[in-house]
Amino acid sequence: MASNPHPLHGVTLEQIVTRLSDYYGWEELGRRINIRCFQDNPSVGSSLKFLRKTPWARTKVEELYLYMLRKHRLEFED
């Protein structure tokens, strides 16, 4: 058993989208990831529907989430 599991282990897509939208806001999220569900009347529900069907977009969202976690951790270490 790994003592440091992958940061996405046990985290739902809904939790990821919610945390990203809380951290960045929808407008900034739409700038960082150019997908319509973040730019045109965004909501967690519409984003989940799109991301579950679109693997490339989900990958971008997961990558931004991992970046946010690293950045957030570094902010607290300073």
Secondary structure by P-SEA (a helix, b strand, c coil): ccccccccccccaaaaaaaaaaaccaaaaaaacccccccccccaaaaaaaaaacaaaaaaaaaaaaaaaaaaaaaaac
